[in-house]
Amino acid sequence: MGFWVWALALLACDDKRTPVPERPPPPPASPSVMAQRLNLDASSLDLPVDPSTPAGDLKNEVERFTTLEACAREHAQLDPLVGDAIRSIGYDTLLRDACRNLEALKDKNIERCKPIESSPLRARCELIFATVTGAPDLCPLESALSPARGRQAACVAVASRDPRLCVGTASYPDRISCEALLAHSALPCKGLPAADRQRCERDVDRLRTSIDAPKPATPFKTPTFALDLQGVTDSAPPQDPHVDFPRDVAHGVVVVQEGGKLHVDVGMAMRDGGTLFAPSPSQRTRMSFVASVAPSLGAGSLDKLELEVPGRAVMVVPGARCDCRVRFVALAPVRGSEAQLEVEGTVGVPPNAFKMVARISTFVRDVVKKEDPFEKKK
C-alpha cells in the first residue's frame, strides 16, 4: 500500500510530463447511434419537425420566371391555414420578396435582392445568388461588424466549387450539407438530425441542376499550430512547454487586404486590453494574434498578441513588453492557398517572461478587402 501511495505522489509532482496534444473533436454521433448506446427509441432523440416542402428545380423556375407580379400570383394559391399564418406574421409582401430570388438570378443582378424586407430572406437571396453564379465574393459576411471573420464558409466553398473549403464551416451539419451540395448527392445528409437532414436533402434536390461540378484540387495538409515556451531570466518554466492548438486553425484563416497589406487573425481573441487576471493552473495555455505583411512576404509585423499561461499573468500586446518577430513563409490572397507563418521572440517581464516560438500551417479560407472609409466617400 505504501509503495503505491509513494508512486502516485511521485507522478503527481512530475513537472516534466509530456502534455497530451489537443485533438480535433470527432463528428457528433447520429441520433440512431446515440439511441443504440442508450437503449432508446431513435425517434425520441429527434425534435419533431414539419414535413419537408417540395424541393422543385431552381434552374427550371428561373427559366420560367417573367415578372414579380406573375410570380407572386402563381405562388399565391396557398393552403388556407398557411395563408392565415402568413397573414398573422404581417408580412404582406412575402411572396413578392420570395420571387425576387428568381428575379435576381434571371437578371444576373444581385441588386434585385436589396428591396427584400426581411433581412434573413434577403441574406438567403444573396447566398443563393452567389452559390449558383459561382461568385464567392458576393457571399454574405459572417458578421457585418467584423469583416475579419470572413464570409459564410459554406457559401464560399460552394460558390468556389471547392469541396475542400467546406471544412471552414463552424458546424458539422453545415459542413456535411456543403459537401453534399458539391457532390450532387443527398447520401451524406443521412446521418444528420431530422431538421438538418431535411434541409440538406431539399437543398441538394433543389440546386442539383444549378451548381456545376466541383474543380479537382489537391487535398489540404493537416492544419497545425504549435507553440513552444521557455522561461527566461528569473521566470519559472511554464507548466506546459509545448502546446498544440489544432482546433484554432482547423477551419483555415481569413486574409484581410487593407492599406496595401495582408492581415491575418490566428486563434480566438478574448481581450481588448491588459488585465491582472491570472488563468487557473488547471487551464490550458492559450495564444492568439493578429499579424500583417506586405504582399512581397518575408518579415511582417505583430499587430496584436494574447498569451495566457496557466497560473501566470495574461500578456496582451500592445501593452505588454514584446520583443517579437513574425515571418511569413507562405500567404497569398487566394482562397484555398497555403498559409504558413512563424512568431518568435520574448514576451512579458520577469518573473513572467517567456521565450516563445509559434509555427502555424493551414489554408486560406476566405479573402476580404476592407474598404478605406475615406476612399468610399469619394
Phi, psi and omega in degrees: 000315181297326179297316182292323176298317179296320181294317179295320178296322179295318179294322181294333183266001184280102181279355184261016181295150179275119181294145179281124181299144178286130182255147176298145182291145176289160177297149181297145179292145179289159179305323181295320179293315179298320180296320179296319180293324183266000181059047181237166173287127184302327182294339181285345181265350179259129175292143180294137178228157177293153175301148181292141177281160180303138182283321184067193179226107185301318182300317180294321180294322178295319181295327182275348184295137177240296180222163177298318182298313181295321180295315180297319179295320181298322185264006181281349181281072184267159169301136182306322181294319178293323177299320177298320181295317180295321180295321181292332177290330180086019180263087187287344181245027183301312182295318179298316180293325177296324180289340179297335176299315178293321179298318180298316180290322180295317181274354184054045184218109182292343179298339179293344179279337188300321182290353182298129187288318182279125181296320176296321179291323177294317178296323178295320177300315179294321180295313180296319179300313182296317183290318182289319182276355179069044182238082183299333179295342181265000178295145179296147176289150173299320178213122179296336181275348183220081180302335181296344177280349177080186180272170179301120192298318181295320178298315180299317182296313182291317179296329178278351184056042183230097182297341178297327183286351178298336179293346179285350180290150184278335183242153180296314178302321179296320180295315180296317179298320178299312181294323179294319179300316183284337177274353183056036182217134178273001182301317179298340183288342191301327184275002183275157173302160190309309183297315179293322180296317179299314180298316182298310182295321180293317180298319179298313181295320185287324187257002185307316183272356183259345184248125180293163177295146181292158179278140175291139182206154178287133179301149177292151169288157178296120180297141179223149176214103184244138180233128175246130181237145178215129178292142180238159180054240182265017182270134178290150179296149180291159179297318178241101182289339178227127181226142175247140179235064183297328182294329184291340181236006183297330182264010181082184179233159178255127177265125179253123177266120181205133176057036179075010180234162174254126179247143179219134176260133177234129181084178182256111178289137184242340188226150177264344181202186182292163181207154176267001181293137177247122181299148178298145177300340181276349179282163175270155174298143180226141179217139172213155179200162173237127181231157180221156182203154174288156182304340179285353180065198186092222182287136178239191179237149179263109184278327180204147178214137172234128179226119177246119178249124183308130179076003181236184182286157172269127181252124180237125179246130006285152183132296177283156178288134182210108173263080191238154178229145178240132177236122178267112179278317179208126175194128179217149178283059182225122179297137179085356179278166183282144176233117179226131176207160181228140176236126178215158180146195181242131181234142179090178177232151180303142008270014178239066179236136184224141169270127185232150172223118179241133179235128184236134175222117181205207181226162178274114181279322182206161178232126182237131175264115181272118183287141172283122183301331179286323178292325183294330182284339185289000000 
